[in-house]
């Protein structure tokens, strides 16, 4: 038996034993090379890892280095403050989005414009409200973010009542408490300047918690559950009997139907928001106004000739009052978001 045949037979026996026992054969010393009979095998080079990390908000390709470390209350003072702003992968999970009514729970860098039309207000002096706000949100790191917001309203008077218009300003902040693969929670605060043109001479301070849970791990593929709970305190002189404190709370659920780069409807998401506001004090203490908002959200995707589509988002929804006295017939909302 030639030397080549001997080594071939030994190799076959080793592989057979490994197959039946489930263990790899022990490494044997290589036989002496015989240029006439031996063939030297060159191992294949493994392919490079090319799977992109998809931005959860914009759906754009990001770093290959993997998801950022979890942020929790346990590492609140030691993690995230010196880390660059980033987002987690969500290609096969529920993306954590900014919606219409529920408070956002994550760090953002975006420009956003919101418009709403409130139709047929239950008021002797007001018929409709048109409102537009515009803001810049900037996450300084993975823990802290600020927004600067401007707003302008047009009120249509009922009958011969006046139709006032005017602006106000807001400063909004957010601190990330928890950010893991499945959960996100933040502490939100907001300062709203008085609307002296109405007139309304009170400054509003709002603060509370917003959160998100990805339900994909529970078998609900790309379904996200959102919630927020905020206190509003109005500081300054107000109308006699008016509330100085109220509570806002919201529960929303969203289902994402398409991939981030689907042309014109990237990450197309349908969602429903249940929002309510309850007066804590004043003549109408305990009164709750609630509404349901069915809505959609999507980006412009990778449409032909539209290279910026992934970072541009459209939201549309309608608030429908469900308990009252009903404050208005309906509120129509339209938002545009540009991530950067």
N, C-alpha and C positions, 0 to 999 in steps of 0.2 A: 504494500500500500504506500503510495507516495506521500510526501510530507503534506501537500495541499489537501489530499483526501482525508488524512488523519485529522487535521484541524477542522475540516468541514464536518466530519462525523461528530467530533466533540461538541462543536457549536450547535448542531442539531439536537443532540441529547440535552444540552443545557437549556435551550429554548423550550423543548418539550416539557422538562421538569418545571420550568418557570411557569408555563401555561397551566399545568395541573395544580401546582401548589400556590399560585398567586404571588410568588416571590421572584424578584429578578435574580438571575444567576450571578454568582460571585465573579468579580473581575479576574480574568486569567491573564497571565503574561502573554504579550503578543508573540506569535511565532517569528522566527527569523525571516526576513524579507527574501523573496525569490522573484526577481524581476520577470522571470519567464512565466511564472504561474500565478503570482499573487496580484490582486487588484486592490489598490488603496482607495478606500471610500472617503470622500470629502464631505463632512457634515454640512447640511444646509444651514444657511444663515436665517435665524428666525425673523419673520417680518416685523417691521417697526410698528410700535403702537401708534395708531393714527386716529383712534376714536376721539372726537372733540368733546369738550365739556360745553354743554349748551346753556347759555344764560337763561335763568328761570324767568326773568321778566321780559327780555327782548328776544330770546330765542336765538341769539347769535353765537357763533363759535368762540370759544375762549381758550383757556390754558389747558395743556395736557397733564398738568401736575396733579390733578385730582381735586376732590372737593375740599373746601377749607375745614379746619378743625371745628368740632362742635363748640358752641358757646352756651354756657349754663350759668345758673346762679352761683354754683360752686367756684367757677373760675371768672366771676364777674370782674374782679379787680386786676386779674393777671392776663386775660386773653381778649383779643379783639381790638383793644385801644390802639395798638401799634401795628395793626394789620391793614393792608390796603382794602378798600371797598371791593367786594366781590359778591357773586351770587352762586347758588348751588345748581348742579345739573338737574334737569327735570324732563329729560327726553321721554322717559317711560314712567314718569310720576305726575302727580297733580302739580301744575305750576302755581306758585304763590303769587297772586296778582293783586294790584290795587283795583278795587271795584268802585261802585258808585256811592253807597251809603255807609257801609261798614268801614271802620277805621283801619288804615293800613298798618301792617305789623312788622315790616322789614325796612332795611335801609334802601334808599333810592338815590339815583342821580337822574333827574328828568325835568323836562319842561311839560307843563300840562295846562290845558285850557278847558274849562267846564262851562256849559251853558244849560240853564233850565228855564222852562216856561210853566208857570203855575196858573192853571186855568180855573176861572169862575170861583174866586175866593168867597168864603162865607163871611162877608163884611158889608156894612152899609156904605163904606167909603171906598173900598178897593175892589177892583174887578179882576185884574190879572197882574202878575209880576213876571218881568223878564230879568234874568240875572246872569252875569258873566263874571267868572273869576279866572285868574291866570297866576301861575306860581312857578317858582324855581325851587326844586328840592335838591339838596346836596349832602350825600353821605360822606363825612370826613374820614371815617374808618368803618369797621364792622360793628361798632357800638353806638355811634352818635351821629345824628343827622339834624339839619335845620331846613325849614322852608320859609320863604318870604312870599306872601300872597297878597294880591290886590283884587278888589271886587268892585263891580259897578252894577247898580240896579235901576230898572225903570218900572215904576208902578203906574198902572192904568187906573185912574179914578173912576168910581162908579157914578154915572149920571153927571152932575155938575161938580162933583168933588175934585180937588186938585190932583194932578198926576206928578208927584215928586220924583226926582232922580238924584243919584249921588253915589259916592264911593265909600269904601272903608278899607282898612288894611288889617292884616293878620300876621302874626309870627307863630310858627309851628315848630315844635321840636319832638324828637323821638330818641329813646334810649333802648337798645336791644337787650332784652333780658335773657332770652333763650333762642338759639338757632341751631337746630339739628336737622338730620335728613328728613324727619317726619313732622317736626313741630317748629313753630316760630311764635314768639311772644315779645311784645314791646310795651314800654310805658310811653304814652303820648301826652303832650301838653300843648295848649293853644291860647294865645292872647288875641282877642278881637277888639278893635277900636270902636268907640261909639259911632253910631250913625246919626250924627247931629242934624242931617237934612230931613229926617223923617218927621219929628225929631225923636231920637233915642239916645239918651246921655249916659248910658251904662256901659262899662267895660266888661267883657265876658272873659272869664278864665275857665278853661276846660281842661280836665285831666282824667286819665284812666288807662285801662289795659285793652290791648287788641291782640288777637291770637289767630293761629291757623294750624290745622291738622290735616295731613295728607292721609286719606283713607284707602289708598291703593293697597297697603299691606293688609287691609281687612277684606280684600276681594273686590273693592269698588274702584275699578281701574281709572286712574286720572280724575278722581273725585276729591275735591277739597272742601273742608268745613271751616268757616270763618266765624268770628265773634268779636264783639267789642262792648265795653261797658264804661261810660264816661259820666262824670259829674260836671255840670255847668253852674258857675257862680257868677251872678251879675252884680257888679260893684258900682255904686253911685246912685243918684236919685232916679226913681222910676215912677210910673203911674201908680196912683193909689190902688192898693189891692193886687198889684202885679206880682208875679212870682220872682223871687230872687235866687232860687235854686231849683234845678231840675236834673233829671237823670235821662241819659240816652242809652239805649241798648239795641243791639242788632245781632241777628243770627243769619248767616248766608251759606248757601251751598252751591258749588260750581262743578260742572262736568266739562272737561276739555275733550274735543272730538277729533281734532286734526293735529298733524305735526307742525312744528314751528315754522318750517320753510314752505308750507303749502301755498302756492300762488294765490294772493289776494285774501285768503282766509286762514293765515297761519295761526296755529293754536286757537282755533275757533272754539269759544267757550260759551256755554249757556249757563246762566245762574239766576237764582231767585234770592232776594234779600227781604227779610222781615225786620222792619225797623219800628221802634216805638220811643216815645218821649213822655215822661211823667213829671208833672209839677210836684215839687216837694213842699212848697209853701204858697202863700198868697191866697186870694179869695177862691181860686180854683185848685187848691191843693188836692192831689190825688187824681186829677183828671189826666187821662192817657189818650194820646193820639197815636194811632198805629197805621202802618201802610205795608203793602206788599209790592216789591219791585221786580218784575220779570225783566231780564236784560240779556245782552250778548256782548262779547268782547272778542276782538281778533286783531292780528297785525296784517300788514300788506304782503307778507311773505316774499318769496323769490319770484316775483312777477317778471316777465321778460322786459328788460330795459329799466327795471326799477331796483337798483342796487341797494337802496336804503330802506326797503320795505320791512325788514325784520325789526327795526327799531321804531316803527311808527304804528301806533295802536288807535283803534276806534272803539268806543263804548256807546251803547244806546240802551235806554231803559225807560219805563213808565211807572211812576209811583201811583198806586191805586189805594185810596184810604179804605180801611176796613172797620174802624170804630171811631167814635167821636163824641161830640158832634163833628161831622165830617168837615174838615177845614177848607177843602177845595175839591173840585171835581177830579182833577188829575194833574200830575206834574211830569213833564216830558224832559228827559235828560240826555245830553249829548256831550261826550268828552273826547278830546284828542290828547295823546301822550307821545312825547318824543324822548326816548332814552338816550343817554350818552355816557 
